[in-house]
């Protein structure tokens, strides 16, 4: 018994009148273990209770679970510090000036934390939503109070500060209607049969299995470009996550049909006209007296 007491009272760290023993470490581990165990029970009860309420969205439940976790671990940390002899009141009072300096340096962190609360309880974006920002499309897999994790189509996980999701322009594809309109643009050489181009674009897109409401497919003659005629075909689809693959299939099919019908997609080009003595080459030379 004395040996066990000696082990528990063994000092691991000592500084002035403050020391940490094996007993202190064991107490900290015990406090966090009990907190983790209680949290699992509370979260299970919350999940069962809120599932019975049809108005409760999953995003709200997710936010409440996160908030309870942060609150519980904050209390556990305070109790753990008190258990090893640290007076939090004196600690906070003694480090007031330091906290002011730290506060100035963590303004962005506080901004991210506030943005996390807005996201979690505002419901603008939720776990599982497909979003697009900064020309990146990805699926939200986790939302914390400071950062969010987004997985791209290439299975790359991006950690994004929550303030970016609040302040930047973000397109949430999931919250849109079931159908979304997309487009594919193409350029053909001058002199091409524009009616034939229109018919090919309509036929290709209407016959694609991913197209919804084929009757609503339309073609726009956008402009006379520097190198060719600009067309855009518009269609409706539901596969937001895989839309780039669908667009790729459509482009392959358009290129194949253009080759069959001898419709050229032009290279970037410019016409250069040379003038001699200020006259165009097709002008007859002036008669000299």
C-alpha positions, 0 to 999 in steps of 0.5 A: 500500500505504501508503495502505491501511495509513493507512486501516486505521490511521485512528482513529475513536475515541480515549479516553485510551490506548484507540482504535478504528481502521478495522482494529478495526471490520473485525476485529469484522465479520469475527469476527461473519461467521465466527460466523454462517457457522459457526452456519449449518453447525452448525445444518444438521448438527444438523437432519440429525442429530436428524431421524434420531432419532424421540424428538427433538421439534422443540421440543428441537431448537429449544431447542438451536439457540437455545442454541448461537446464544447461546453462539456469539455470546457467545464471538464478542463476547468475542473481538471485545472482546479484538481491539480491546484490551479486557481482559475480566478487568480490565473485569469486575473494574473494573465489579464494583460496577456489575454488582451494581447492574445485577444488582439492576435486571435481576432480572426479565430474569433471571427471564424468561431462566430461564423461557425455558430452562424453556419451551424444554427443558420442552416445556410450550408449543412453537412452533405451539401455540395457547394462551390466557392473560389471555382472549387466544387466539393461536398461538406463532410464536417462543420466545426466551430472554427473550420469546415472540411470539404471533399472535392471531386478528386477526393481531396479534403480542403480545410476552410475557415468558416468566415470564408463560407460566410463572407465569400460568395458560395453557391449551394447546389443542394439547396437549389431546385431538383433541376438545375440548368447548365450549358456547354459552349462551342465555337465553329468556323465562319461559313459553317451552316448555322442551322446544321450546327443548331440541329446537331447541338440539340440532337446530341444533348437531347439524346444524353441520358443525363438530360432532363426535360429534353423538350426544354433544351435550347441553343443560343447563337451567342456572338460573332467571335474573332475566330469563329461563331459562338454557340451555347446549348442549354439543358436541365440536369440533376447530377450536380456532383457529376455534371462535369462528366456529363459535360465531357460526354456531351463535348465528345459527342459534339466533336464526333458529329462535327467531324461527320458533318465536316464542321470545323472548330477553328484555331485562334486566328487573325487575318493580316492585310499588307498595304504597299505605298498606302494602297490596298493590293487589290487597287489598280496602280495609279496612272502616271502622267 
